[in-house]
């Protein structure tokens, strides 16, 4: 419209059109400084309501006590922990099923039984466990199992039922308390020597923080979770011991079914384990083995 008009007239038209555009954006010309005090308070309240509300105190307590921060834990952390709960409850159920046999073998309820025999077995068990552990650790170094961690854990998932099998045999023959106890100790100690390095190699990356304080806080929360899991395990054992009246055949069936579930969950944990970053410790072990024997371990 302003084409062909004098320069001064075009300036006036542009000023008027700019003023009208501002009024169209705010036709009532209500700015924050022109609003009354209650209007400004209302707008401030609306802005405040859009902010996130504070969490309840008990939720804050649970998060600080049991839940690690996302940046400090690996992606498969919660999957692994949930499977740990299932494995621990399976162990608790199987130990509850065979607890009556252990009590009978000790002599509970028998007035003629003497505790000396059981005390001797207990003291000798601690000695035998240390001797076996030191001997196996000397001949079987940790790096041997760490280099093939997944294969070791798969064998542990299968052979780890042998200690429980000794307790199951005690149900049918409580008189074999001493030999079955020492066999149980041998299997448990051997499995622990294999399981320790392999388990560390597979799951050490769950704590991904490089800060020593954050790693300590992570370990503390894991310990708190284990205490809660132990509480549920004790509750399960107490329920089985006080409510279930099972004969030997039923005990065997339930024990075998629980062991199958336990083995399946352990294998699922092994297949789920994966190192998200370059594992310098494992690489160093591979180079060490290569320098000593000029052979490389097969992939785990």
C-alpha positions in Angstrom: 0.0 0.0 0.0 2.9 2.3 0.8 4.4 2.0 -2.7 4.7 5.3 -4.4 4.0 7.4 -1.3 6.4 9.9 0.2 9.1 8.5 2.5 7.8 10.3 5.6 4.2 9.0 5.0 5.6 5.4 4.6 7.3 5.7 8.0 4.0 6.8 9.7 2.1 3.9 8.1 4.7 1.3 9.2 4.6 2.7 12.8 0.8 2.4 12.9 0.7 -1.1 11.4 3.4 -2.2 13.9 1.4 -0.9 16.8 -1.8 -2.7 15.6 0.1 -6.0 15.3 1.3 -5.7 18.9 -2.3 -5.0 20.0 -3.6 -8.0 18.0 -1.2 -10.2 19.9 -2.3 -8.7 23.2 -5.6 -7.0 22.5 -6.3 -6.1 26.1 -2.7 -4.8 26.5 -2.4 -6.7 29.8 1.2 -7.0 30.7 2.5 -8.5 34.0 3.3 -5.0 35.4 -0.3 -3.9 34.7 -2.0 -6.9 36.3 -3.2 -6.6 39.9 -1.4 -8.3 42.7 -3.8 -11.2 42.8 -3.5 -11.7 39.0 0.3 -11.9 39.3 -0.1 -14.3 42.2 -2.4 -16.5 40.2 0.1 -16.7 37.3 2.9 -17.6 39.7 0.8 -20.3 41.3 0.1 -21.9 37.9 3.8 -21.9 37.1 4.5 -23.5 40.5 2.0 -26.2 39.9 3.8 -27.3 36.8 6.9 -28.2 38.8 7.3 -31.9 39.9 6.0 -32.7 43.3 8.4 -33.9 46.1 8.4 -37.7 46.6 7.1 -39.3 49.8 9.6 -39.8 52.6 9.3 -43.6 52.6 9.9 -43.8 48.8 13.0 -41.6 49.2 14.1 -44.0 52.0 13.7 -47.1 49.8 15.5 -45.5 46.9 18.4 -44.4 49.0 18.7 -47.7 50.8 18.1 -50.3 48.1 18.2 -48.8 44.6 21.6 -47.9 43.0 21.8 -45.0 40.7 21.2 -45.8 37.0 24.6 -44.4 36.0 26.4 -46.6 38.5 24.9 -49.9 37.4 24.9 -51.9 34.2 21.9 -52.5 31.9 21.4 -56.1 33.0 21.6 -55.3 36.7 18.0 -55.7 37.7 17.5 -58.8 35.5 20.4 -60.4 37.2 19.2 -59.4 40.7 15.7 -60.8 40.1 17.2 -64.1 39.0 19.4 -64.1 42.1 16.2 -63.9 44.2 14.7 -66.9 42.5 17.9 -68.9 43.0 18.2 -68.0 46.7 14.5 -69.0 47.3 15.1 -72.3 45.5 18.1 -73.0 47.8 15.9 -72.1 50.8 13.1 -74.4 49.8 15.5 -77.3 49.2 17.2 -76.8 52.6 13.9 -76.7 54.3 12.8 -80.0 52.7 15.9 -81.8 54.0 16.1 -80.0 57.4 14.1 -82.6 59.2 16.5 -85.3 58.1 19.4 -83.3 59.5 17.7 -82.9 62.8 16.9 -86.6 63.0 20.5 -87.5 62.1 21.8 -85.1 64.8 19.6 -86.9 67.4 16.9 -84.3 68.1 14.1 -86.0 70.0 16.2 -89.0 71.0 16.9 -89.0 74.7 19.8 -91.5 74.3 21.5 -89.4 71.6 24.7 -87.5 72.6 25.8 -84.2 71.0 29.5 -85.1 71.1 29.3 -86.9 67.8 27.8 -83.9 66.0 30.2 -81.5 67.7 33.1 -83.6 66.5 31.7 -83.6 62.9 31.2 -79.8 63.0 34.8 -79.1 64.2 36.3 -81.5 61.7 34.2 -80.0 58.9 35.8 -76.5 59.5 39.3 -78.0 59.4 38.6 -80.2 56.3 37.0 -77.2 54.5 40.1 -75.0 54.9 42.5 -77.8 53.9 40.5 -78.6 50.7 40.2 -74.9 49.9 43.9 -74.1 50.3 44.9 -77.2 48.3 42.6 -76.5 45.4 43.5 -72.9 45.3 47.2 -73.8 45.1 46.8 -76.2 42.2 44.0 -74.4 40.4 44.8 -70.6 40.0 42.0 -68.1 39.7 43.0 -67.0 36.2 42.3 -70.5 34.9 38.6 -70.2 35.6 38.3 -66.4 34.8 39.5 -67.1 31.3 36.6 -69.4 30.6 34.1 -67.9 33.0 30.9 -68.8 31.1 31.8 -72.4 30.7 32.7 -72.7 34.4 29.4 -71.1 35.5 27.5 -73.5 33.2 29.2 -76.5 34.9 28.6 -74.9 38.3 24.9 -74.6 37.4 24.8 -78.4 36.8 27.2 -79.7 39.4 26.1 -77.2 42.1 23.2 -79.5 43.0 25.6 -82.2 44.4 25.8 -80.7 47.9 22.0 -80.6 48.1 21.9 -84.2 46.8 24.0 -85.3 49.9 21.4 -83.7 52.1 18.6 -85.4 50.2 20.3 -88.8 50.7 20.4 -88.1 54.4 16.6 -88.2 54.4 16.7 -91.9 53.6 19.7 -92.9 55.8 20.3 -90.5 58.8 23.0 -92.8 60.1 25.3 -91.7 57.2 25.6 -88.2 58.7 29.4 -88.1 58.9 30.3 -89.3 55.4 27.5 -87.3 53.7 28.6 -84.2 55.6 32.2 -84.5 54.5 31.1 -85.2 50.9 28.9 -82.2 51.0 31.8 -80.0 52.2 34.1 -81.4 49.5 31.6 -80.5 46.7 30.8 -77.1 48.2 34.5 -76.1 48.6 35.4 -77.3 45.1 32.5 -75.4 43.6 33.3 -72.2 45.5 36.9 -72.3 44.2 35.7 -72.5 40.6 32.7 -70.2 41.1 34.5 -67.3 42.8 36.8 -66.1 40.0 34.3 -66.9 37.2 31.5 -65.1 38.9 33.7 -62.1 39.5 34.8 -62.0 35.9 31.2 -62.2 34.6 29.5 -59.7 37.0 32.2 -57.3 38.1 31.1 -54.8 35.5 27.7 -54.4 37.2 29.2 -51.6 39.3 30.2 -49.3 36.5 31.3 -46.3 38.6 35.0 -45.4 38.7 34.6 -43.4 42.0 35.6 -45.4 45.1 32.8 -43.7 47.2 30.1 -44.5 44.6 31.3 -48.1 44.4 31.2 -48.4 48.2 27.6 -47.0 48.2 26.7 -49.5 45.4 28.0 -52.4 47.4 26.2 -51.2 50.5 22.9 -51.2 48.6 23.6 -54.7 47.3 24.2 -55.8 50.9 20.9 -54.2 52.0 19.1 -56.1 49.2 20.7 -59.3 50.3 19.4 -58.8 53.9 15.8 -58.5 52.5 16.2 -61.6 50.4 17.5 -63.5 53.4 14.3 -62.4 55.3 12.1 -63.8 52.6 14.2 -67.0 52.5 13.8 -67.5 56.3 10.1 -66.8 56.0 9.8 -69.5 53.3 11.7 -72.0 55.3 9.7 -71.4 58.4 6.4 -71.8 56.4 7.6 -75.1 54.9 8.8 -76.5 58.3 5.7 -75.6 60.2 3.0 -76.2 57.7 4.1 -78.9 55.3 3.9 -82.6 56.3 5.6 -84.4 53.4 6.7 -88.0 53.1 10.0 -89.0 51.6 8.6 -89.6 48.1 7.0 -86.1 48.0 10.2 -84.5 49.3 12.2 -86.1 46.4 9.7 -84.9 43.8 9.6 -81.4 45.1 13.4 -81.3 45.5 14.0 -82.5 41.9 11.5 -80.0 40.5 13.1 -77.1 42.4 16.5 -78.2 41.2 15.4 -78.2 37.6 14.1 -74.6 38.0 17.3 -73.6 39.8 19.5 -75.0 37.0 17.4 -73.3 34.3 17.6 -69.9 36.1 21.4 -70.3 36.6 21.9 -71.0 32.9 19.7 -68.0 32.0 22.0 -65.8 34.1 25.1 -67.1 32.4 23.7 -66.5 28.9 22.6 -63.0 29.9 26.1 -62.0 31.1 27.9 -59.7 28.7 30.9 -57.3 29.1 29.7 -53.9 27.8 33.3 -52.5 27.6 36.8 -53.7 26.9 37.8 -56.0 29.7 41.4 -55.1 30.5 41.7 -57.6 33.4 40.6 -60.6 31.3 42.8 -59.5 28.4 45.8 -59.4 30.8 45.0 -62.9 31.9 44.9 -64.1 28.3 48.3 -62.5 27.6 49.7 -64.1 30.7 48.5 -67.5 29.6 49.9 -66.9 26.1 53.3 -66.0 27.5 53.4 -69.1 29.7 52.0 -71.8 27.5 51.7 -70.2 24.0 48.0 -71.3 23.9 44.8 -69.3 24.0 41.7 -70.3 25.9 38.6 -71.1 23.9 35.8 -68.5 23.9 33.6 -68.9 27.0 
